[in-house]
C-alpha cells in the first residue's frame, strides 16, 4: 500500500506499459465535497465508525443504541460516502476515515466530518478508501489537529483544515489499477483468515477428542 499509494512503485497501464509522470498534489477539497445533509426522519439506521468493522450499526457494535432518541439533527450518510471519526482508536492514532459500504444509508453524529467524491470521472472511490486506510493522512492530520484539542478523546480537526490537506493525485486510470491490486490483496487476506479460523476450529475439536480419551492415538511398541 505504501509503495503504490505514494507512487514509489508504478503498475502497468492498459497497453502493458508502466505508468509515468509525476502525480500532482491537490487539496482534498478539489476531490471531495462536504456532506452536511440532516436526517430529518429519513433514516433510523444509526451507525458508528469502528477501526476494525468500518461504518457499522450501533446496535451491532455496542449491543445497544447510544444515540439520542431524536435523530433529525444527525447527518444522513448515503452508501459510498465517507465519514471521518476524529477520535483515537487502536491502529488509528489520528482517527479513522471509513466509507459506508454495508447499508444504503446511515445516520451519524455531527461530530464526524462527512464527504463524497465531487467528480467520479476524476477520482476512484475504491482507491480513496484504500488511501484513507493506509495511514498516509496521519502526518497531515497531526499538523492541523490543534494542541489541547483532545476534549473527550476527540481531536480538534476543523472541517476547513481537513479539506485543505494536500494529497497526491494520480490519473483516474492509475487510481483504478492500484485499487484493483489492493482489493485483490484484501480478498486474499480474507480467504486466508477464513481458512485459518476453520483450522483453529478443527484443532479445538481434535483437542477435545484427544484430551478426553474419545479418540486414542497409536503408540509405538
Secondary structure as a PSIPRED ss2 file (coil, helix, strand):
# PSIPRED VFORMAT (PSIPRED V4.0)

   1 X C   1.000  0.000  0.000
   2 X H   0.000  1.000  0.000
   3 X H   0.000  1.000  0.000
   4 X H   0.000  1.000  0.000
   5 X H   0.000  1.000  0.000
   6 X C   1.000  0.000  0.000
   7 X C   1.000  0.000  0.000
   8 X C   1.000  0.000  0.000
   9 X C   1.000  0.000  0.000
  10 X C   1.000  0.000  0.000
  11 X C   1.000  0.000  0.000
  12 X E   0.000  0.000  1.000
  13 X C   1.000  0.000  0.000
  14 X C   1.000  0.000  0.000
  15 X C   1.000  0.000  0.000
  16 X C   1.000  0.000  0.000
  17 X C   1.000  0.000  0.000
  18 X E   0.000  0.000  1.000
  19 X C   1.000  0.000  0.000
  20 X C   1.000  0.000  0.000
  21 X C   1.000  0.000  0.000
  22 X C   1.000  0.000  0.000
  23 X C   1.000  0.000  0.000
  24 X E   0.000  0.000  1.000
  25 X E   0.000  0.000  1.000
  26 X E   0.000  0.000  1.000
  27 X E   0.000  0.000  1.000
  28 X H   0.000  1.000  0.000
  29 X H   0.000  1.000  0.000
  30 X H   0.000  1.000  0.000
  31 X C   1.000  0.000  0.000
  32 X E   0.000  0.000  1.000
  33 X E   0.000  0.000  1.000
  34 X E   0.000  0.000  1.000
  35 X C   1.000  0.000  0.000
  36 X C   1.000  0.000  0.000
  37 X C   1.000  0.000  0.000
  38 X E   0.000  0.000  1.000
  39 X C   1.000  0.000  0.000
  40 X C   1.000  0.000  0.000
  41 X C   1.000  0.000  0.000
  42 X C   1.000  0.000  0.000
  43 X C   1.000  0.000  0.000
  44 X C   1.000  0.000  0.000
  45 X C   1.000  0.000  0.000
  46 X E   0.000  0.000  1.000
  47 X E   0.000  0.000  1.000
  48 X E   0.000  0.000  1.000
  49 X E   0.000  0.000  1.000
  50 X E   0.000  0.000  1.000
  51 X C   1.000  0.000  0.000
  52 X C   1.000  0.000  0.000
  53 X C   1.000  0.000  0.000
  54 X E   0.000  0.000  1.000
  55 X E   0.000  0.000  1.000
  56 X E   0.000  0.000  1.000
  57 X E   0.000  0.000  1.000
  58 X H   0.000  1.000  0.000
  59 X H   0.000  1.000  0.000
  60 X H   0.000  1.000  0.000
  61 X H   0.000  1.000  0.000
  62 X H   0.000  1.000  0.000
  63 X C   1.000  0.000  0.000
  64 X C   1.000  0.000  0.000
  65 X C   1.000  0.000  0.000
  66 X C   1.000  0.000  0.000
  67 X C   1.000  0.000  0.000
  68 X C   1.000  0.000  0.000
  69 X C   1.000  0.000  0.000
  70 X C   1.000  0.000  0.000
  71 X C   1.000  0.000  0.000
  72 X C   1.000  0.000  0.000
  73 X C   1.000  0.000  0.000
  74 X C   1.000  0.000  0.000
  75 X E   0.000  0.000  1.000
  76 X E   0.000  0.000  1.000
  77 X E   0.000  0.000  1.000
  78 X E   0.000  0.000  1.000
  79 X C   1.000  0.000  0.000
  80 X C   1.000  0.000  0.000
  81 X C   1.000  0.000  0.000
  82 X E   0.000  0.000  1.000
  83 X E   0.000  0.000  1.000
  84 X E   0.000  0.000  1.000
  85 X E   0.000  0.000  1.000
  86 X C   1.000  0.000  0.000
  87 X E   0.000  0.000  1.000
  88 X C   1.000  0.000  0.000
  89 X E   0.000  0.000  1.000
  90 X C   1.000  0.000  0.000
  91 X C   1.000  0.000  0.000
  92 X E   0.000  0.000  1.000
  93 X C   1.000  0.000  0.000
  94 X C   1.000  0.000  0.000
  95 X C   1.000  0.000  0.000
  96 X E   0.000  0.000  1.000
  97 X E   0.000  0.000  1.000
  98 X E   0.000  0.000  1.000
  99 X E   0.000  0.000  1.000
 100 X C   1.000  0.000  0.000
 101 X C   1.000  0.000  0.000
 102 X C   1.000  0.000  0.000
 103 X C   1.000  0.000  0.000
 104 X C   1.000  0.000  0.000
 105 X E   0.000  0.000  1.000
 106 X E   0.000  0.000  1.000
 107 X E   0.000  0.000  1.000
 108 X E   0.000  0.000  1.000
 109 X C   1.000  0.000  0.000
 110 X C   1.000  0.000  0.000
 111 X C   1.000  0.000  0.000
 112 X C   1.000  0.000  0.000
 113 X E   0.000  0.000  1.000
 114 X E   0.000  0.000  1.000
 115 X E   0.000  0.000  1.000
 116 X E   0.000  0.000  1.000
 117 X E   0.000  0.000  1.000
 118 X C   1.000  0.000  0.000
 119 X C   1.000  0.000  0.000
 120 X C   1.000  0.000  0.000
 121 X C   1.000  0.000  0.000
 122 X C   1.000  0.000  0.000
 123 X C   1.000  0.000  0.000
 124 X C   1.000  0.000  0.000
 125 X H   0.000  1.000  0.000
 126 X H   0.000  1.000  0.000
 127 X H   0.000  1.000  0.000
 128 X H   0.000  1.000  0.000
 129 X H   0.000  1.000  0.000
 130 X H   0.000  1.000  0.000
 131 X H   0.000  1.000  0.000
 132 X H   0.000  1.000  0.000
 133 X H   0.000  1.000  0.000
 134 X C   1.000  0.000  0.000
 135 X C   1.000  0.000  0.000
 136 X C   1.000  0.000  0.000
 137 X C   1.000  0.000  0.000
 138 X H   0.000  1.000  0.000
 139 X H   0.000  1.000  0.000
 140 X H   0.000  1.000  0.000
 141 X H   0.000  1.000  0.000
 142 X H   0.000  1.000  0.000
 143 X H   0.000  1.000  0.000
 144 X H   0.000  1.000  0.000
 145 X C   1.000  0.000  0.000
 146 X C   1.000  0.000  0.000
 147 X C   1.000  0.000  0.000
 148 X C   1.000  0.000  0.000
 149 X C   1.000  0.000  0.000
 150 X C   1.000  0.000  0.000
 151 X E   0.000  0.000  1.000
 152 X C   1.000  0.000  0.000
 153 X C   1.000  0.000  0.000
 154 X E   0.000  0.000  1.000
 155 X C   1.000  0.000  0.000
 156 X C   1.000  0.000  0.000
 157 X C   1.000  0.000  0.000
 158 X C   1.000  0.000  0.000
 159 X H   0.000  1.000  0.000
 160 X H   0.000  1.000  0.000
 161 X H   0.000  1.000  0.000
 162 X H   0.000  1.000  0.000
 163 X H   0.000  1.000  0.000
 164 X C   1.000  0.000  0.000
 165 X C   1.000  0.000  0.000
 166 X E   0.000  0.000  1.000
 167 X E   0.000  0.000  1.000
 168 X E   0.000  0.000  1.000
 169 X E   0.000  0.000  1.000
 170 X C   1.000  0.000  0.000
 171 X C   1.000  0.000  0.000
 172 X H   0.000  1.000  0.000
 173 X H   0.000  1.000  0.000
 174 X H   0.000  1.000  0.000
 175 X H   0.000  1.000  0.000
 176 X H   0.000  1.000  0.000
 177 X H   0.000  1.000  0.000
 178 X H   0.000  1.000  0.000
 179 X H   0.000  1.000  0.000
 180 X H   0.000  1.000  0.000
 181 X H   0.000  1.000  0.000
 182 X H   0.000  1.000  0.000
 183 X H   0.000  1.000  0.000
 184 X H   0.000  1.000  0.000
 185 X H   0.000  1.000  0.000
 186 X H   0.000  1.000  0.000
 187 X H   0.000  1.000  0.000
 188 X H   0.000  1.000  0.000
 189 X H   0.000  1.000  0.000
 190 X H   0.000  1.000  0.000
 191 X H   0.000  1.000  0.000
 192 X H   0.000  1.000  0.000
 193 X H   0.000  1.000  0.000
 194 X H   0.000  1.000  0.000
 195 X H   0.000  1.000  0.000
 196 X H   0.000  1.000  0.000
 197 X H   0.000  1.000  0.000
 198 X H   0.000  1.000  0.000
 199 X H   0.000  1.000  0.000
 200 X H   0.000  1.000  0.000
 201 X H   0.000  1.000  0.000
 202 X H   0.000  1.000  0.000
 203 X H   0.000  1.000  0.000
 204 X H   0.000  1.000  0.000
 205 X H   0.000  1.000  0.000
 206 X H   0.000  1.000  0.000
 207 X H   0.000  1.000  0.000
 208 X H   0.000  1.000  0.000
 209 X H   0.000  1.000  0.000
 210 X H   0.000  1.000  0.000
 211 X H   0.000  1.000  0.000
 212 X C   1.000  0.000  0.000
 213 X C   1.000  0.000  0.000
 214 X C   1.000  0.000  0.000
 215 X C   1.000  0.000  0.000
 216 X C   1.000  0.000  0.000
 217 X C   1.000  0.000  0.000
 218 X C   1.000  0.000  0.000
 219 X C   1.000  0.000  0.000
 220 X C   1.000  0.000  0.000
 221 X C   1.000  0.000  0.000
